[in-house]
Amino acid sequence: MENINVDLLGQQIIEVISKYGLRVIAAFAILILGRILANILARASRKGMERAKVDDTLIGFVSGLVRAAILAFTVIAMLSKLGVQTTSFVAVIGAAGLAVGLALQGSLSNFASGVLLLIFRPFKKGDFVEAGGSSGSVQEIGIFTTVLHTPDNKKVIVPNSEITGGVITNYSANDTRRIDMVAGIGYGDDIAKAKAVLERIVHSHELVLGNPAPVIELSELADSSVNFVVRPWVKAGDYWRVRFDLNEAIKTEFDREGISIPFPQRDVHLFQESAT
């Protein structure tokens, strides 16, 4: 009798092993192959983005996302192979993902904008830009925010969605910039003399570029002044230094040459009515 029970138990064990053993082996095989595939695709995506010179922040995030997605599918496939009903499991994950997405609409918008900034690169670290209602030097381009340093040494954190949703002005994108200035003289001053003085000031500055050539022309006969446009070209990094120098030099040279710089004036006339 005992031999019969032992034989029956052994037979049942064999049946269980034959029924579930192959499933367990197949499930572990799926898990191992999935991990290998996840690592291969993550490395491939990283190398592809490195060749495309994508930002390091985006490279790490995307490669990690690819690996996590493949591992998630691998776990679902493994559970399905073991006989676990994964339909409801997938539905729960989908519902949870929808709820999280609705709760994080602003963050997801910033994330999408951050991805666009890192891919299309309208500016890079160190550029001086005006974007999202702020201006400053780019210190960091993150997935959700961009950090700017203003000229007066303030740290400004701008959501990426505000940057991509508006106009981006990159003052450092080109090697050279044009300075646009207006110099006004009085109507009684000598136009030819004033233009010659302006040309001498501009051409004598060592940081003003010869090509493109500076433009100095009479542009407007205004209400109280005759206005010249002064437009020299400089290297982007010399913009403010040259602008400050030229402003000072124009005032100094005009005073020395006796050329007036008019300013708005208003004449007030008082009338006294006689008593009747």
Buried (B, 14 or more C-beta within 10 A) or exposed (E): EEEEEEEEEEEEEEEEEEEEEEEEEBBEEBBEEBBEBBEEBBEEBBEEBEEEEBBEBBBEBBBEEBBEEBBBBBBBBBBBBBEEEBEEBEEEEEEEEEEEEEEEEEBBBBBBBBBBBBEEEBBEEEBBBBBBEBBBBBBEBBBBBBBBBEEEEEEBBBBBBBBBEEEBEBBBBEEEBEBEBEBBBEEEBEEEEBBEBBEEBBEEBEBBBEEEEBBBEEBEEEEEBBBBBBBBBBBBEBBEEBBEBBBEBBEEBBEEBEBBBBEEEEEEEEEEEEEE
